[in-house]
Amino acid sequence: MDQDLEFSSDVAFTPTVKAIQARKGSRRAYAEVEARGGFETEITDDLAAFVSAQTSIFFATANAAGQPYIQHRGGPAGFIRILDRKTLAFADFSGNRQYITAGNLADNPKAYIFLIDYMHRRRVKIWGEARVIEDDPELMRRLMPEGYRARPEQAIVFTVTAWNANCPQHIPQRFEAADVAAALAAREEKIAALEAEVAALKAQLQAASTAAMIPSG
C-alpha cells in the first residue's frame, strides 16, 4: 500500500472527498469500511477469476498536468495476466499509434483499471501504478494470447494499490454476442430434437392407425 495512505481506501477517499461524504451523510458508512481495513490491496482468487474472464477493460492515466485519459483495451478472455498477488499485465497491441497512455505513464505512473461485466452486472475498480516495458521478448511471450491475430508492441505492467467492487445498481444487463449465439444454437438444437421426436410419434400413431384398419385373417 502507498506509504502516504492511512487506509487503502484513501487512494480514492481524499480529505476533500471525505469532507463531501460528511456533508452528504455517507461518511459514517465509509468510516466503517476504513475500520475493516479499507479496500482490498491484493489480487484475491475471486478478483483473479473475474479479471481473467474479461475481454474488455478501460485503462485510465493522467499526464503531468493532471489531464486524464481513458483508453479501451480488449482481447480474448485471459488477455490480462495475473503475474502475482500485486501485479497484472497485458500485451499492448499496435493501434492508432498516438501513444498517449505511454506518454502519460512516462510522466505520471498513477493508473486505474475499470472492469465491467454487463451480463452479471458487476463492476470492479483497481487503483495502482503502471509502467510500459519494451524489448522484453520473454515477457511478451508470456502475455500474448495464443492464436490471437494482433501485433504486440509493448507490455503494460500494473501494480495494484487497492481495488473495490461496486454494487450492481444502474448497470444495464447486456450479453456478449457469442453468448447469445451459443444460447440460440442450443435452443435451435433442442427444437430440432423435439420436432424429430414429434415426427417419430406421428409416424408411430399413423402406423398403429393403419394396422388397426386392416381386417384380421
C-alpha positions as CSV (number, residue, x, y, z in Angstrom):
1,M,0.0,0.0,0.0
2,D,1.1,3.6,-0.7
3,Q,3.1,4.7,2.4
4,D,1.2,8.1,2.3
5,L,-2.1,6.3,2.8
6,E,-3.5,5.7,6.3
7,F,-6.2,3.4,4.8
8,S,-6.0,1.6,1.5
9,S,-9.4,3.3,0.6
10,D,-7.6,6.7,0.9
11,V,-6.4,6.1,-2.7
12,A,-10.0,7.3,-3.6
13,F,-11.2,8.9,-0.4
14,T,-9.0,12.1,-0.2
15,P,-9.7,14.6,2.6
16,T,-11.8,16.6,0.2
17,V,-13.8,13.5,-0.7
18,K,-14.3,12.7,3.0
19,A,-15.5,16.2,3.7
20,I,-18.1,15.9,1.0
21,Q,-19.1,12.5,2.3
22,A,-19.6,14.0,5.8
23,R,-21.7,16.9,4.3
24,K,-23.9,14.5,2.4
25,G,-24.2,11.9,5.1
26,S,-22.2,8.9,3.9
27,R,-19.0,9.4,5.9
28,R,-20.1,7.1,8.7
29,A,-20.6,4.2,6.3
30,Y,-17.2,4.6,4.7
31,A,-15.5,5.1,8.1
32,E,-16.7,1.6,8.8
33,V,-15.0,0.4,5.6
34,E,-11.8,2.0,6.9
35,A,-12.3,0.3,10.3
36,R,-12.4,-3.0,8.5
37,G,-9.1,-2.2,6.8
38,G,-10.3,-0.3,3.7
39,F,-10.2,-1.6,0.2
40,E,-8.6,-4.9,-0.8
41,T,-4.9,-4.4,-1.6
42,E,-4.0,-7.8,-3.2
43,I,-5.4,-9.8,-6.1
44,T,-7.6,-12.4,-4.5
45,D,-8.7,-15.6,-6.2
46,D,-12.1,-14.0,-6.8
47,L,-10.6,-10.9,-8.5
48,A,-8.2,-13.1,-10.5
49,A,-11.1,-15.2,-11.8
50,F,-13.1,-12.0,-12.7
51,V,-10.2,-10.3,-14.4
52,S,-9.3,-13.5,-16.4
53,A,-12.8,-13.7,-17.8
54,Q,-12.8,-10.2,-19.2
55,T,-12.5,-9.4,-22.9
56,S,-12.6,-5.6,-22.5
57,I,-11.2,-3.1,-20.0
58,F,-10.9,0.7,-19.6
59,F,-7.4,1.9,-18.7
60,A,-7.0,5.4,-17.2
61,T,-3.9,7.5,-16.9
62,A,-3.1,11.2,-16.5
63,N,-0.4,13.4,-17.8
64,A,2.0,15.5,-15.7
65,A,-0.6,18.4,-15.7
66,G,-3.3,16.1,-14.4
67,Q,-5.2,15.8,-17.6
68,P,-7.0,12.4,-17.5
69,Y,-7.2,10.0,-20.4
70,I,-9.1,6.7,-20.8
71,Q,-8.2,4.1,-23.3
72,H,-10.1,0.9,-24.1
73,R,-8.1,-2.3,-24.3
74,G,-9.5,-5.7,-25.4
75,G,-8.6,-9.2,-26.4
76,P,-9.7,-12.8,-25.8
77,A,-10.6,-13.8,-22.2
78,G,-7.4,-14.2,-20.3
79,F,-5.5,-11.4,-22.2
80,I,-5.0,-9.8,-18.8
81,R,-2.4,-12.0,-17.0
82,I,-2.1,-12.2,-13.2
83,L,1.7,-12.2,-12.5
84,D,1.4,-12.3,-8.7
85,R,-0.8,-11.1,-5.9
86,K,0.1,-7.5,-6.6
87,T,0.7,-7.4,-10.3
88,L,-1.2,-7.8,-13.5
89,A,-0.1,-7.2,-17.1
90,F,-1.2,-7.3,-20.6
91,A,0.2,-7.0,-24.1
92,D,-0.3,-3.6,-25.6
93,F,-1.3,-4.3,-29.2
94,S,-0.5,-1.9,-32.0
95,G,-3.3,0.5,-32.8
96,N,-3.5,4.1,-33.9
97,R,0.0,4.9,-32.6
98,Q,-0.9,8.0,-30.7
99,Y,1.0,6.8,-27.6
100,I,-1.0,9.0,-25.2
101,T,-1.0,6.3,-22.5
102,A,2.7,5.6,-22.9
103,G,3.5,9.3,-22.6
104,N,1.3,9.8,-19.6
105,L,2.9,6.9,-17.8
106,A,6.3,8.2,-18.6
107,D,5.4,11.4,-16.7
108,N,2.9,10.0,-14.1
109,P,2.8,6.3,-13.2
110,K,-0.6,6.6,-11.4
111,A,-3.1,4.5,-13.3
112,Y,-6.6,3.0,-12.9
113,I,-8.4,0.0,-14.4
114,F,-12.2,-0.2,-14.7
115,L,-13.8,-3.5,-15.5
116,I,-17.5,-4.1,-16.0
117,D,-19.4,-7.4,-16.6
118,Y,-22.7,-6.4,-18.0
119,M,-24.2,-9.9,-18.1
120,H,-23.7,-10.4,-14.3
121,R,-24.0,-6.7,-13.5
122,R,-20.7,-6.4,-11.7
123,R,-18.0,-3.7,-11.9
124,V,-14.5,-3.6,-10.3
125,K,-12.2,-0.6,-9.9
126,I,-8.5,-1.1,-9.5
127,W,-6.1,1.7,-8.5
128,G,-2.4,1.4,-8.9
129,E,0.7,2.3,-10.8
130,A,1.7,1.2,-14.3
131,R,4.8,1.1,-16.5
132,V,5.5,0.4,-20.1
133,I,8.0,-2.3,-20.9
134,E,9.6,-2.6,-24.3
135,D,12.1,-5.1,-25.7
136,D,11.3,-8.0,-23.3
137,P,10.6,-10.9,-25.6
138,E,10.1,-13.4,-22.7
139,L,7.5,-11.2,-21.0
140,M,5.7,-10.6,-24.3
141,R,5.6,-14.4,-25.0
142,R,4.1,-14.8,-21.6
143,L,1.5,-12.1,-22.2
144,M,0.5,-12.7,-25.8
145,P,-2.8,-14.7,-26.1
146,E,-2.2,-17.9,-28.0
147,G,-3.5,-17.8,-31.6
148,Y,-4.7,-14.1,-31.3
149,R,-4.2,-12.2,-34.5
150,A,-2.7,-9.0,-33.2
151,R,0.8,-7.4,-33.2
152,P,2.1,-6.7,-29.7
153,E,4.1,-3.5,-29.5
154,Q,4.9,-3.4,-25.8
155,A,3.7,-4.6,-22.4
156,I,1.8,-2.7,-19.7
157,V,2.6,-3.9,-16.2
158,F,0.3,-2.7,-13.4
159,T,1.0,-2.8,-9.7
160,V,-2.2,-2.9,-7.6
161,T,-2.5,-0.3,-4.8
162,A,-6.2,-1.1,-3.9
163,W,-9.4,-2.4,-5.5
164,N,-13.1,-2.3,-4.8
165,A,-16.2,-3.9,-6.3
166,N,-19.4,-1.9,-6.7
167,C,-23.0,-2.9,-6.3
168,P,-25.0,-3.7,-9.5
169,Q,-27.2,-0.6,-9.2
170,H,-27.8,1.2,-12.5
171,I,-25.8,-1.3,-14.5
172,P,-27.9,-2.4,-17.6
173,Q,-27.8,-6.1,-18.3
174,R,-26.3,-6.9,-21.6
175,F,-25.0,-10.0,-23.2
176,E,-22.0,-10.9,-25.4
177,A,-22.8,-11.7,-29.0
178,A,-21.0,-15.1,-28.7
179,D,-23.1,-16.0,-25.6
180,V,-26.3,-15.0,-27.3
181,A,-25.3,-17.1,-30.4
182,A,-24.5,-20.1,-28.2
183,A,-27.8,-19.8,-26.4
184,L,-29.7,-19.6,-29.7
185,A,-27.8,-22.5,-31.2
186,A,-28.7,-24.6,-28.1
187,R,-32.3,-23.6,-28.4
188,E,-32.4,-24.5,-32.1
189,E,-30.8,-27.8,-31.4
190,K,-33.4,-28.5,-28.7
191,I,-36.3,-27.5,-31.1
192,A,-34.9,-29.8,-33.8
193,A,-34.7,-32.7,-31.4
194,L,-38.3,-32.1,-30.2
195,E,-39.5,-31.8,-33.8
196,A,-37.8,-35.1,-34.6
197,E,-39.5,-36.7,-31.6
198,V,-42.9,-35.4,-32.6
199,A,-42.4,-36.7,-36.2
200,A,-41.4,-40.1,-34.8
201,L,-44.5,-40.2,-32.6
202,K,-46.7,-39.2,-35.5
203,A,-45.2,-42.0,-37.6
204,Q,-45.9,-44.5,-34.8
205,L,-49.5,-43.3,-34.5
206,Q,-50.0,-43.4,-38.2
207,A,-48.6,-47.0,-38.3
208,A,-50.8,-48.1,-35.5
209,S,-53.9,-46.5,-37.1
210,T,-53.1,-48.2,-40.4
211,A,-52.7,-51.6,-38.7
212,A,-56.0,-51.1,-36.9
213,M,-57.8,-50.6,-40.2
214,I,-56.5,-53.8,-41.8
215,P,-59.0,-56.6,-41.1
216,S,-57.6,-59.6,-39.5
217,G,-57.5,-63.1,-41.3
